[in-house]
Amino acid sequence: MPATDLALLIDAAHAAGQIALSHWQRDPKTWTKTDASPVSAADLAVDLALRDALLSARPAYGWMSEETPDDPTRLRAEHCFILDPIDGTRAFLKGEPTWAVSLAVTTGSQPTAAVIHLPARNLTYTADATGAWCNGIPLQASTHSAPDGARTLGNKAAFATHNWDGVPAFDRAFRPSMAYRLACVAQGKADAMLTLHRAWEWDIAAGALIAASAGAAVTDRRGGPLLFNSPQRTTDGVIAANPTLSAAIRARLA
């Protein structure tokens, strides 16, 4: 089964992408969750379709999704699906194209198969233990080594002065989907991505494997390993960059 997980995720992501596109730019019904983030009928429809497709194929796997109440039985599963049905919901609801279906399988605490599919951009990032690809083309993280001038993806909070012992002169940018930010590091479109707040596992599990399989170091904000399918479902921030740049960024943190 694990040997064919990537093919399963690819098929599921493309089917889910078609469902999402059927709602995109069509003003789907929207609610506000208790954390003030939006969720739409599209998120829920994609979540339901993925759950049916993936768990029917792998009934022994655990399940962790942003749009499904947590089931602690996942902690006893050898393998677990970790996913965000639509990562970048705010952009999706604005009719913007940068949102993604983000899917991963973990074995133990580590992702072993991953897909980030951006239907509106016709981009599909994939990875397993053997490498990472975008639309079938191999990916390689950049070799830029210094924080100053590094093309770095993050939100405004990540660059707040209190986080740094002197904020580096990053070439700063932002992408709505955290999964896509990690994919950009894998592709060398960005040199680094970072978030210094706790990160939900469904936002980063797929991207962590894709970036790491392309040669990036993907750690928490202190340089520790990212462990998935955890009881709390979060990590202590994320830094993704080639190993030299990652260490240099962490050295500048307060």
HELIX and SHEET records of a PDB file:
HELIX    1   1 PRO A    2  THR A    4  5                                   3    
HELIX    2   2 ASP A    5  HIS A   23  1                                  19    
HELIX    3   3 ALA A   41  ALA A   57  1                                  17    
HELIX    4   4 PRO A   72  ARG A   76  5                                   5    
HELIX    5   5 THR A   89  LEU A   93  1                                   5    
HELIX    6   6 PRO A  119  ARG A  121  5                                   3    
HELIX    7   7 LYS A  156  PHE A  159  5                                   4    
HELIX    8   8 THR A  161  ASN A  163  5                                   3    
HELIX    9   9 MET A  178  GLN A  187  1                                  10    
HELIX   10  10 GLU A  201  SER A  213  1                                  13    
HELIX   11  11 PRO A  243  ARG A  252  1                                  10    
SHEET    1   A 2 THR A  30  THR A  32  0                                        
SHEET    2   A 2 PRO A  38  SER A  40 -1                                        
SHEET    1   B 7 GLY A  62  SER A  65  0                                        
SHEET    2   B 7 HIS A  79  ASP A  87  1                                        
SHEET    3   B 7 ALA A 100  THR A 107 -1                                        
SHEET    4   B 7 GLN A 110  LEU A 118 -1                                        
SHEET    5   B 7 LEU A 123  ASP A 128 -1                                        
SHEET    6   B 7 GLY A 131  CYS A 134 -1                                        
SHEET    7   B 7 ILE A 137  PRO A 138 -1                                        
SHEET    1   C 5 ASP A 171  ALA A 173  0                                        
SHEET    2   C 5 ARG A 151  LEU A 153  1                                        
SHEET    3   C 5 ALA A 192  THR A 195  1                                        
SHEET    4   C 5 VAL A 238  ALA A 241 -1                                        
SHEET    5   C 5 ALA A 217  THR A 219 -1                                        
SHEET    1   D 2 ALA A 199  TRP A 200  0                                        
SHEET    2   D 2 THR A 234  THR A 235 -1                                        
END                                                                             
